[in-house]
Amino acid sequence: GRALPALSALAQVLQLERSRRAGIMFPLQRLERFLAPGTDTARFHLFEPGLAALQRAEELFRSRQGHAIDYVSSAVRMDHAPPPTVPEVCFIGRSNVGKSSLIRALFSLAPEVEVRVSKTPGHTKKMNFFKVGKYFTLVDMPGYGYRAPQDFVEMVEAYLQERRNLKRTFLLVDGVVGLQKTDHVALEMLEEFGIPYVMVLTKIDRASRGVLLKNVLGIQEFVKENTQGCFPQLFLVSSVEFSGVHLLRCFVAHVTGNLPAVEAS
């Protein structure tokens, strides 16, 4: 098989020197030392799994005999979606936020899985379903905003409202530019439907520390003041450097019921 990308596996990360290792595994916590004294950082530590939980989650994302990770199907309407037999998570975000790149990074330990990543924003026109063994399904939703498919709202609203097995929606926001108008539309939709969701800041390798801190603190404040359904901790990721990818795998395993609660605390 193909060689795995550098740092896609925890074993590779654990060989790094301590501060770089911490930055890859817990990028949000690494920002803490640059905050003003007295800043409330409780929301930086709500989900902080130990090594055993991170390793258990990684095994779910690693394909092997008897545990296949496969693209299942695509759908433009709910009646084309696969039956809702296992827990499901979905990833939504603006066109060009790096959604398909992140999903490819999550699945990097199963290199046979084809996640198409396009240089053209708005490439994903359908809901794409990926099955992770018998444990859960991950859904790549079409991007909103620029070049969104015409029936985007109809497709996504129907999915969010009707999908009984949906455990968590991951709303991706560009870490360089922060929340945009179109993101606020998505936030309002999730709030209106009462859907539990999580915010993920992508492309953190492209943002300066100052920009990243400003966006993290601004979004955390927004979440605290204006949302009911959003998990209070942000997740920061880089699909290029694999920062935050291991933690996100662990959170997906946790919300789909595939981690013992004690390990995820």
C-alpha positions in Angstrom: 0.0 0.0 0.0 0.9 3.7 -0.2 3.1 5.1 2.5 1.2 7.0 5.2 1.6 10.8 5.3 4.0 12.1 8.0 2.3 12.5 11.4 -1.0 10.9 10.3 -0.4 8.2 12.9 0.0 8.8 16.7 3.1 6.6 16.8 4.8 9.2 14.6 3.6 12.1 16.7 4.8 10.5 19.9 8.4 10.5 18.6 8.5 14.3 18.4 10.0 16.4 21.1 7.5 17.4 23.8 6.3 20.9 22.8 5.9 20.0 19.1 4.0 16.8 20.1 1.7 18.8 22.3 1.1 21.3 19.5 0.0 18.6 17.1 -2.2 16.7 19.6 -3.7 19.7 21.4 -3.3 22.8 19.2 -5.9 24.9 21.1 -4.1 24.4 24.5 -0.8 25.4 22.8 -2.2 28.9 22.3 -2.9 29.3 26.0 0.5 30.6 26.9 0.0 33.6 24.6 -3.2 34.7 26.3 -3.4 37.7 28.7 -3.1 36.7 32.4 -6.6 36.0 33.9 -8.2 34.9 30.6 -10.8 32.2 31.3 -9.5 29.0 29.5 -12.0 26.5 30.9 -13.4 26.1 27.4 -9.9 25.0 26.1 -10.0 21.9 28.3 -13.6 20.4 28.0 -12.5 17.5 25.8 -9.0 16.4 26.7 -8.7 12.7 26.3 -5.7 10.6 27.5 -3.4 8.6 25.2 -5.4 5.4 25.6 -8.6 7.1 24.2 -6.6 8.7 21.3 -5.2 5.3 20.4 -8.5 3.6 20.6 -10.0 6.2 18.3 -7.1 5.8 15.9 -7.9 2.1 15.6 -11.4 3.0 14.4 -9.9 5.1 11.6 -7.4 2.4 10.6 -8.7 0.0 8.0 -7.8 -3.7 8.3 -9.3 -7.1 7.6 -12.7 -7.3 9.2 -12.9 -3.5 9.6 -13.3 -1.8 6.2 -13.6 1.9 5.7 -15.4 2.6 2.5 -17.1 5.2 0.4 -20.7 3.9 0.4 -22.7 6.2 -1.9 -23.7 9.7 -2.8 -27.1 11.3 -2.6 -28.8 14.5 -3.7 -32.1 13.6 -1.9 -32.9 11.9 1.4 -34.6 8.9 -0.2 -31.2 8.2 -1.9 -29.3 8.2 1.4 -28.2 4.8 2.8 -30.3 3.4 5.6 -29.7 5.0 9.0 -28.4 1.9 10.7 -25.4 3.2 12.6 -24.5 6.5 14.3 -23.6 9.3 11.9 -21.7 12.6 11.9 -21.7 15.2 9.1 -19.2 17.9 8.0 -20.5 21.1 6.6 -18.8 24.4 5.7 -18.3 27.1 3.1 -17.0 26.1 -0.3 -13.2 26.1 -0.1 -13.0 25.8 3.7 -11.0 22.6 3.4 -13.7 20.1 4.2 -12.7 17.3 1.8 -9.0 17.9 2.7 -9.9 17.4 6.4 -11.9 14.3 5.7 -9.0 12.9 3.7 -6.7 13.6 6.7 -9.1 11.9 9.1 -9.1 8.8 6.7 -5.3 9.0 6.0 -4.8 5.6 7.8 -7.1 4.0 5.2 -5.3 5.2 2.1 -7.6 3.1 -0.2 -10.6 5.4 0.7 -11.0 7.9 -2.2 -12.0 11.4 -0.9 -11.9 13.7 -3.9 -10.2 17.0 -3.2 -10.7 19.6 -5.8 -8.8 22.8 -6.5 -12.1 24.3 -7.6 -14.3 25.5 -4.7 -17.8 24.0 -4.6 -16.7 20.7 -6.1 -18.8 18.6 -3.7 -22.3 18.7 -5.2 -23.8 15.7 -3.3 -23.9 14.2 0.2 -21.1 11.7 0.2 -21.4 8.8 2.7 -18.3 7.0 4.2 -18.8 3.9 6.4 -16.3 3.2 9.2 -16.7 -0.5 9.8 -19.8 -1.3 11.7 -19.3 1.7 14.0 -20.4 4.9 12.3 -20.9 6.8 9.1 -19.2 10.1 8.2 -21.0 12.4 5.7 -19.3 15.0 3.5 -21.9 17.7 2.7 -21.8 20.1 -0.2 -20.2 23.4 0.5 -22.4 26.5 1.0 -21.8 30.0 -0.3 -19.8 30.4 -3.5 -20.8 27.8 -6.2 -23.1 25.9 -3.8 -25.4 23.5 -5.7 -28.8 25.0 -6.5 -30.7 22.7 -4.2 -28.2 23.0 -1.3 -30.6 24.4 1.2 -33.3 21.9 0.4 -30.8 19.0 0.5 -29.0 20.0 3.7 -32.1 21.2 5.6 -33.9 17.9 4.8 -30.9 15.9 6.0 -30.4 17.8 9.2 -34.1 17.6 10.1 -34.8 14.1 9.1 -31.7 12.0 9.8 -32.5 10.1 13.0 -29.0 8.7 13.5 -27.2 12.0 13.2 -25.2 12.4 16.4 -23.2 15.6 15.7 -22.7 18.1 12.9 -19.2 19.5 12.4 -19.3 23.1 11.2 -16.0 24.1 9.5 -14.8 27.7 9.6 -11.6 29.0 7.9 -9.1 29.7 10.6 -7.5 32.5 8.6 -10.7 34.6 7.9 -12.9 33.5 10.9 -16.7 33.6 10.8 -18.2 34.9 7.6 -21.8 35.9 6.7 -22.5 32.6 5.1 -21.3 30.8 8.3 -23.8 32.8 10.3 -26.6 31.5 8.0 -25.4 27.9 8.7 -25.2 28.7 12.5 -28.8 30.0 12.5 -30.0 27.0 10.7 -28.4 24.6 13.2 -29.7 26.6 16.1 -33.2 26.8 14.6 -33.3 23.0 14.2 -31.8 22.3 17.6 -29.0 20.2 16.1 -26.0 19.6 18.4 -22.9 20.8 16.6 -19.2 21.6 17.0 -17.1 24.3 15.4 -13.8 23.3 13.7 -11.2 25.9 12.6 -9.4 24.7 9.5 -6.1 25.7 7.8 -4.5 26.8 11.1 -1.1 26.3 9.5 -1.8 29.3 7.3 -2.9 31.7 10.0 -0.4 33.7 12.1 -0.6 33.2 15.8 -2.1 36.6 16.3 -4.9 36.0 13.7 -5.6 32.6 15.1 -5.8 33.9 18.7 -8.1 36.7 17.6 -10.4 34.3 15.7 -10.4 31.7 18.5 -11.3 34.2 21.2 -13.9 36.0 19.0 -15.6 32.7 18.0 -15.6 31.4 21.6 -17.2 34.6 22.8 -19.8 34.4 20.0 -20.6 30.7 20.9 -21.0 31.7 24.6 -23.3 34.6 23.9 -25.3 33.4 20.9 -25.6 29.7 20.7 -27.5 26.9 22.5 -26.5 23.8 20.5 -22.7 24.4 20.0 -20.2 22.4 22.0 -18.2 25.2 23.9 -14.8 24.0 22.9 -13.4 24.8 19.5 -11.4 22.3 17.5 -8.4 23.6 15.6 -7.0 21.5 12.6 -4.4 21.5 9.9 -4.9 18.9 7.2 -1.4 19.6 6.1 0.5 19.2 9.4 -2.1 16.9 11.0 -2.5 19.3 14.0 -5.7 18.5 15.8 -6.6 15.6 13.5 -5.9 13.0 16.2 -8.1 14.9 18.7 -10.9 15.3 16.2 -10.8 11.5 15.4 -11.2 11.0 19.2 -14.1 13.4 19.4 -15.9 11.7 16.5 -15.4 8.3 18.2 -16.7 9.8 21.4 -19.9 11.4 20.0 -20.8 8.2 18.0 -20.6 6.2 21.3 -17.4 4.3 20.4 -15.3 5.4 23.4 -16.0 4.5 27.0 -17.0 7.7 28.8 -14.3 7.5 31.4 -11.6 7.6 28.6 -13.1 10.6 27.0 -13.2 12.8 30.1 
